[in-house]
């Protein structure tokens, strides 16, 4: 279940993004989304046409995912909010977990980072229309292809990168028992256009600072890592991609399968024996 206030102006696109974000959890667990319930909170002054467009966006994204919206619930609130409660199905033996990476596995990310930073910049029109379009399309894109492609390879752990940012979710993947260290190569991490420039200028959501505080001493940064890069690694993502730990032997096949599906994936690190920190950025 996930819902949040609008992060874009267009109500239909808001519906698309909110639905894609809510459905993502089922993909991250290795299940197939089957049904969903709408959750919508709106002020009484909001025009019905706006509400209709939000719900239309959610319905279209649900149809794309192959699930049925079986109903929902609405309530009056001061600020609009929308999302879904999604049910997925999977055999227990086929479920993926977010804290079981194998030593030696490679880490693959399926969407570029920067949506939190760039949606903040969009509010004050600091980025180009081309980048704005790309940000919206990225957030509205399902993780369906990424999850289906991962079914064809040897995966040990999966999480979706959302509100806790890349490093927050990577910390969850590393686990609590100091059993491994996730080594992340900052030079290989993909960022959306204009994200580095905006981050360098201090255009970041409050959540980025909260995530930095949350991860705290779990991460060790190379002294040469630029502040803008570290900030974007903490940047809260809306409908971010999957972070997947998979066998090195399967990486070429996975990247090829994603390319065949019209998408990209990026090798950003590896799972190593525990060093001094659960996370290390080089």
C-alpha positions in Angstrom: 0.0 0.0 0.0 1.3 3.4 -0.9 -0.1 6.9 -1.6 1.2 10.4 -1.5 0.3 14.0 -2.6 0.8 15.2 -6.1 4.4 15.7 -7.3 3.4 16.9 -10.8 0.8 19.3 -12.0 -1.1 17.1 -14.4 -3.7 15.0 -12.5 -3.6 12.2 -15.1 0.2 11.9 -14.9 0.0 12.0 -11.1 -2.3 9.0 -11.3 0.1 7.1 -13.5 3.0 7.8 -11.2 1.2 7.0 -8.0 0.0 3.7 -9.3 3.4 2.7 -10.8 5.0 3.5 -7.4 2.4 1.4 -5.4 2.6 -1.6 -7.8 6.4 -1.6 -7.6 6.5 -3.4 -4.2 5.0 -6.5 -5.8 7.6 -6.6 -8.5 10.4 -6.2 -5.9 9.1 -9.3 -4.0 8.9 -11.5 -7.1 5.1 -11.6 -7.2 2.7 -10.9 -10.0 0.2 -8.0 -9.2 -3.3 -9.3 -9.5 -5.8 -6.8 -7.9 -5.7 -3.4 -6.3 -7.9 -1.0 -4.4 -7.9 2.8 -5.1 -7.1 5.0 -2.1 -7.9 8.7 -2.8 -8.1 11.6 -0.5 -9.4 14.9 -1.9 -10.6 18.3 -0.6 -14.3 19.1 -1.2 -13.3 22.0 -3.5 -11.3 19.8 -5.9 -13.2 19.7 -9.3 -14.6 16.3 -10.1 -12.8 16.4 -13.5 -9.5 16.5 -11.6 -10.5 13.5 -9.5 -11.6 11.6 -12.6 -8.3 12.2 -14.3 -6.3 11.0 -11.3 -8.3 7.8 -11.2 -8.0 7.4 -15.0 -4.3 7.6 -14.7 -4.3 4.9 -12.0 -6.6 2.7 -14.0 -4.5 3.0 -17.2 -1.3 2.1 -15.3 -3.1 -0.9 -13.6 -4.2 -2.1 -17.0 -0.7 -1.9 -18.3 0.5 -4.0 -15.3 -2.3 -6.5 -16.0 -4.1 -6.1 -12.7 -7.7 -5.4 -11.9 -8.8 -2.4 -9.7 -11.5 -4.1 -7.7 -12.8 -1.1 -5.8 -11.4 1.5 -3.4 -12.0 4.1 -0.7 -12.3 7.8 -0.8 -12.1 10.4 2.0 -12.1 14.1 2.3 -8.8 15.7 3.2 -7.2 19.1 3.0 -4.6 18.0 0.4 -5.1 15.5 -2.5 -3.5 12.2 -2.1 -3.7 9.1 -4.3 -2.3 5.5 -4.4 -3.2 1.9 -4.4 -3.3 -1.1 -2.1 -2.0 -3.9 -4.3 -2.2 -7.7 -3.9 0.2 -9.9 -5.8 0.6 -13.7 -6.0 3.7 -15.8 -5.9 4.7 -19.3 -4.9 6.5 -19.1 -1.5 9.6 -20.6 -3.1 9.7 -17.9 -5.8 9.6 -14.9 -3.4 12.5 -12.5 -3.4 13.8 -10.9 -0.2 15.6 -7.6 0.2 18.3 -8.7 2.7 19.8 -11.9 1.3 22.5 -10.9 -1.1 25.2 -13.5 -1.9 28.9 -12.7 -1.5 30.3 -12.2 -5.0 27.1 -11.1 -6.6 26.9 -8.0 -8.8 24.6 -5.1 -8.0 22.4 -3.9 -10.9 20.1 -0.8 -10.9 17.3 -0.4 -13.4 16.5 3.3 -13.3 18.6 6.4 -13.1 18.5 8.4 -9.9 17.4 12.0 -9.3 13.6 12.1 -9.2 13.4 13.7 -5.8 15.9 16.4 -6.7 14.4 17.1 -10.1 10.8 17.2 -9.0 11.9 19.8 -6.4 13.5 21.8 -9.2 10.4 21.4 -11.4 8.3 23.2 -8.8 10.3 26.4 -9.4 10.9 25.8 -13.2 14.7 25.3 -12.9 15.0 22.4 -15.4 14.3 22.1 -19.1 11.0 20.9 -20.5 12.9 17.9 -22.0 14.3 16.8 -18.7 10.9 17.4 -17.0 9.3 15.1 -19.6 12.0 12.4 -19.0 11.5 12.6 -15.2 7.8 12.1 -15.5 8.1 9.2 -17.9 10.7 7.6 -15.6 8.5 7.8 -12.6 5.5 6.5 -14.6 7.4 3.5 -15.9 6.6 0.2 -14.3 9.3 -2.1 -13.0 7.5 -5.0 -14.8 10.2 -5.5 -17.4 13.0 -5.4 -14.8 11.3 -8.0 -12.7 10.3 -10.3 -15.5 13.9 -10.2 -16.9 15.2 -11.0 -13.4 13.1 -14.1 -13.4 15.4 -15.5 -16.1 18.6 -15.2 -14.0 20.1 -16.2 -10.7 19.0 -13.5 -8.2 19.8 -13.5 -4.5 18.1 -10.2 -3.3 15.9 -7.5 -4.7 14.6 -4.2 -3.5 12.9 -1.2 -5.1 14.6 2.1 -4.6 12.0 4.6 -3.4 11.7 6.9 -0.4 14.8 5.9 1.5 17.0 6.6 -1.6 19.6 4.3 -3.0 21.7 4.2 0.1 18.8 3.7 2.5 17.5 0.7 0.5 21.1 -0.6 0.0 21.5 -0.5 3.8 18.5 -2.7 4.2 19.9 -5.1 1.6 23.2 -5.3 3.4 21.3 -6.5 6.5 21.8 -6.0 10.2 24.4 -8.7 11.1 27.5 -7.3 9.4 27.4 -10.3 7.0 28.5 -8.3 3.9 29.5 -5.0 2.5 27.8 -3.5 -0.6 30.6 -1.8 -2.7 29.1 0.9 -4.8 31.1 2.5 -7.6 30.0 6.2 -7.7 31.4 6.5 -11.3 28.9 3.9 -12.5 25.7 5.2 -10.9 23.3 6.6 -13.5 21.8 10.0 -12.9 19.0 11.7 -14.8 20.0 14.7 -16.9 20.5 18.0 -14.9 20.3 16.1 -11.5 24.0 16.6 -10.7 23.8 20.3 -11.5 20.7 20.9 -9.4 22.1 18.9 -6.5 25.3 20.9 -6.6 23.2 24.0 -6.3 21.5 22.7 -3.2 18.1 21.8 -4.8 17.2 18.8 -2.8 14.1 17.7 -0.9 14.1 17.5 2.8 13.9 13.7 2.6 17.5 13.6 1.3 18.8 15.0 4.5 16.6 12.7 6.5 17.9 9.7 4.6 21.5 10.8 5.2 20.8 11.0 8.9 19.0 7.6 8.8 21.9 5.7 7.0 24.4 7.6 9.2 27.5 5.6 10.0 26.5 2.6 7.9 28.2 4.1 4.8 31.8 4.9 4.1 32.5 7.3 1.3 35.8 7.7 -0.6 37.2 11.1 0.1 37.1 11.9 -3.6 33.3 11.4 -3.9 31.7 14.7 -4.8 29.0 16.0 -2.4 26.4 16.3 -5.2 26.9 12.5 -5.9 26.5 11.6 -2.3 23.4 13.8 -2.0 21.8 12.1 -5.0 22.6 8.7 -3.5 20.4 9.8 -0.5 17.8 11.4 -2.8 14.3 9.9 -2.1 13.0 8.4 -5.3 9.4 8.2 -6.4 8.7 5.0 -8.4 12.4 4.3 -8.6 14.0 1.2 -10.2 15.0 -2.2 -8.8 18.3 -2.8 -7.1 19.1 -6.5 -7.8 21.9 -8.7 -6.6 22.7 -11.4 -9.2 25.3 -13.8 -10.2 28.1 -12.2 -12.2 27.7 -14.9 -14.9 24.1 -13.7 -15.4 24.8 -10.0 -15.8 25.4 -10.0 -19.6 22.2 -11.9 -20.2 20.2 -9.6 -17.9 21.5 -6.5 -19.6 20.8 -7.9 -23.0 17.2 -8.9 -22.0 16.5 -5.4 -20.7 17.9 -3.9 -23.9 15.6 -6.3 -25.9 12.7 -4.9 -23.8 13.6 -1.3 -24.7 15.1 -0.5 -21.3 18.5 -0.1 -19.7 20.1 -1.5 -16.6 23.4 -0.5 -14.9 26.0 -2.5 -13.0 26.8 -0.2 -10.0 28.7 -2.4 -7.6 29.1 -5.8 -6.0 28.5 -7.7 -2.8 31.7 -8.3 -0.8 32.8 -9.8 2.5 32.1 -7.5 5.4 34.7 -4.8 5.8 34.4 -1.8 8.1 30.9 -0.7 7.0 27.8 -2.3 5.5 28.0 0.2 2.6 31.1 1.5 0.9 31.1 4.1 -1.9 34.3 4.2 -4.0 
